[in-house]
């Protein structure tokens, strides 16, 4: 299910949304490494609670495309590369876009309301955990029909949550919020009645 055997060109053709998200995140990360403009983009888009409180509302959105270092972006993009395609195939492009950005947005909004005034953060983890949450909803609806799916997905979710609490300097609020929002959206997406409606003519 999560083994990628496609060629580079096939991956881009089969999973255009995931490919664009990967390219955007990696491209922006590389630009932030440049002197001058890199710092402007990084600090201009970072999630800063104090700046958001002053009216810089774009910072609810832009942190999803910024990362604090190589290992940070490597982990997030690895998860997106491996776990994103199957969701894009199952739910389609627009539903995946909605899932990804709503999970990330609510994760950043929760961070603003829960953390201190001077708290700063970056990363796509809230959106990534939204994907995990959606998989959790898929397991919920298929636990009897596809028990093997639960054996694959639940350990992945459990390990990701445990790692969230074990690592330092991790925005736990964003991770957990993204997971919950993704699960709620997934409950709507994977509801058996909703899936039947997807397959009716002229619905996509």
C-alpha positions as CSV (number, residue, x, y, z in Angstrom):
1,X,0.0,0.0,0.0
2,X,2.8,2.4,0.9
3,X,5.5,0.9,-1.3
4,X,6.4,3.3,-4.1
5,X,7.4,1.5,-7.3
6,X,6.5,4.2,-9.8
7,X,9.2,6.0,-11.9
8,X,9.8,9.7,-11.3
9,X,7.6,10.6,-14.3
10,X,4.9,8.2,-13.3
11,X,4.8,9.5,-9.8
12,X,4.2,13.1,-11.0
13,X,1.6,12.0,-13.5
14,X,-0.3,9.7,-11.1
15,X,-0.1,12.0,-8.0
16,X,0.0,15.7,-9.3
17,X,-1.2,17.3,-6.0
18,X,1.4,15.5,-3.9
19,X,4.1,16.2,-6.4
20,X,3.3,19.9,-6.4
21,X,3.3,20.0,-2.6
22,X,6.6,18.3,-2.5
23,X,8.1,20.7,-5.1
24,X,6.7,23.7,-3.3
25,X,8.0,22.7,0.1
26,X,11.5,21.6,-1.1
27,X,11.8,24.7,-3.4
28,X,10.9,27.1,-0.7
29,X,13.2,25.4,1.8
30,X,16.1,25.8,-0.7
31,X,15.3,29.5,-1.3
32,X,15.3,30.1,2.5
33,X,18.9,28.9,2.6
34,X,19.9,31.8,0.3
35,X,21.5,34.9,2.0
36,X,19.3,37.9,2.2
37,X,16.0,36.9,0.5
38,X,16.0,33.6,2.4
39,X,15.8,35.3,5.7
40,X,13.0,37.6,4.5
41,X,10.9,34.7,3.3
42,X,11.6,32.6,6.4
43,X,10.8,35.3,9.0
44,X,8.2,36.9,6.9
45,X,6.2,33.6,6.8
46,X,7.0,32.1,10.1
47,X,4.2,31.5,12.5
48,X,4.7,34.2,15.1
49,X,1.9,34.5,17.6
50,X,2.8,38.1,18.4
51,X,2.7,39.1,14.7
52,X,-0.6,37.3,14.1
53,X,-2.1,39.1,17.1
54,X,-1.0,42.4,15.3
55,X,-3.0,41.4,12.2
56,X,-0.6,39.4,10.1
57,X,-3.2,36.7,9.4
58,X,-1.2,35.2,6.5
59,X,1.0,33.6,9.1
60,X,-1.8,31.0,9.8
61,X,-1.1,29.7,6.3
62,X,2.6,30.3,5.4
63,X,4.3,28.2,8.1
64,X,3.1,25.1,6.3
65,X,5.7,25.8,3.6
66,X,8.6,26.6,5.9
67,X,11.0,24.2,7.8
68,X,13.6,24.7,10.5
69,X,16.3,22.5,9.1
70,X,17.2,19.6,6.9
71,X,16.0,16.8,9.2
72,X,12.7,18.7,9.7
73,X,11.9,18.9,6.0
74,X,13.3,15.4,5.3
75,X,10.9,13.8,7.8
76,X,7.8,15.8,6.6
77,X,8.5,15.3,2.9
78,X,9.2,11.6,3.4
79,X,5.8,11.2,5.1
80,X,4.1,13.2,2.3
81,X,6.0,11.2,-0.4
82,X,5.1,7.8,1.1
83,X,1.6,8.3,2.6
84,X,0.2,11.1,0.4
85,X,-0.2,9.2,-3.0
86,X,-2.6,6.6,-1.7
87,X,-5.0,9.2,-0.3
88,X,-4.8,11.2,-3.5
89,X,-5.8,8.0,-5.4
90,X,-8.6,7.2,-3.0
91,X,-10.2,10.6,-2.4
92,X,-9.1,12.6,-5.5
93,X,-7.3,15.9,-6.0
94,X,-9.7,18.5,-4.5
95,X,-10.5,16.5,-1.5
96,X,-6.8,15.9,-0.8
97,X,-6.1,19.6,-1.1
98,X,-9.0,20.4,1.3
99,X,-7.8,17.8,3.8
100,X,-4.2,19.0,3.7
101,X,-4.8,22.7,4.0
102,X,-7.6,22.6,6.5
103,X,-5.6,20.3,8.8
104,X,-2.6,22.6,8.5
105,X,-4.7,25.8,9.0
106,X,-6.5,24.5,12.1
107,X,-3.2,23.3,13.5
108,X,-1.8,26.8,13.2
109,X,-4.9,28.4,14.6
110,X,-4.8,26.1,17.6
111,X,-1.2,27.0,18.1
112,X,-2.0,30.7,18.2
113,X,-4.7,30.3,20.8
114,X,-3.0,27.7,23.0
115,X,0.7,28.8,23.0
116,X,2.3,31.9,24.5
117,X,2.3,35.3,22.9
118,X,5.9,35.0,21.9
119,X,5.7,31.5,20.5
120,X,7.1,31.0,17.0
121,X,6.8,27.9,14.8
122,X,7.2,26.5,11.2
123,X,6.5,23.3,9.5
124,X,4.0,21.2,7.5
125,X,3.5,18.7,10.3
126,X,0.0,19.8,11.1
127,X,-1.0,19.1,7.5
128,X,0.9,15.8,7.4
129,X,-0.8,14.6,10.6
130,X,-4.0,15.5,8.9
131,X,-3.2,12.7,6.4
132,X,-2.6,10.3,9.3
133,X,-5.9,11.3,10.8
134,X,-7.7,10.6,7.5
135,X,-6.1,7.2,7.4
136,X,-7.4,6.7,10.9
137,X,-10.9,7.4,9.7
138,X,-10.4,5.0,6.8
139,X,-9.5,2.3,9.4
140,X,-12.5,3.1,11.4
141,X,-14.9,2.4,8.5
142,X,-13.0,-0.6,7.2
143,X,-12.0,-2.3,10.4
144,X,-14.1,-5.4,9.7
145,X,-13.8,-5.5,5.9
146,X,-10.1,-4.8,5.8
147,X,-8.5,-5.8,9.1
148,X,-5.1,-5.9,7.5
149,X,-5.3,-2.2,6.9
150,X,-5.6,-1.5,10.6
151,X,-2.4,-3.6,11.2
152,X,-0.5,-1.3,8.8
153,X,-1.9,2.1,9.6
154,X,-2.5,2.1,13.4
155,X,1.2,1.4,14.3
156,X,2.2,4.2,11.9
157,X,-0.1,6.7,13.6
158,X,0.9,5.5,17.1
159,X,4.6,5.8,16.4
160,X,4.1,9.3,14.9
161,X,2.2,10.4,18.0
162,X,4.7,8.9,20.4
163,X,7.6,10.6,18.5
164,X,5.8,13.9,18.8
165,X,6.0,13.8,22.6
166,X,9.6,12.4,22.8
167,X,11.2,15.0,20.6
168,X,12.2,18.4,21.9
169,X,11.1,21.7,20.2
170,X,8.1,20.0,18.6
171,X,4.8,21.8,18.2
172,X,2.7,19.1,19.9
173,X,-0.5,21.3,19.6
174,X,-0.1,21.4,15.8
175,X,0.5,17.7,15.5
176,X,-2.5,16.6,17.6
177,X,-4.8,19.2,16.1
178,X,-3.9,18.2,12.6
179,X,-4.5,14.6,13.5
180,X,-7.9,15.3,15.0
181,X,-9.0,17.6,12.1
182,X,-7.8,15.0,9.5
183,X,-9.8,12.3,11.3
184,X,-13.0,14.4,11.4
185,X,-12.6,15.3,7.7
186,X,-11.9,11.6,6.9
187,X,-15.0,10.5,8.7
188,X,-16.9,12.6,6.1
189,X,-14.9,11.4,3.2
190,X,-15.0,7.7,4.0
191,X,-18.6,7.5,5.2
192,X,-19.9,4.6,3.1
193,X,-23.0,6.6,2.0
194,X,-20.6,9.4,0.8
195,X,-18.4,7.0,-1.1
196,X,-21.4,5.6,-3.0
197,X,-22.3,9.2,-4.0
198,X,-18.8,9.7,-5.4
199,X,-19.4,6.9,-7.9
200,X,-22.6,8.3,-9.3
201,X,-22.3,9.9,-12.8
202,X,-21.4,13.6,-13.1
203,X,-20.4,13.9,-9.4
204,X,-16.7,14.6,-9.9
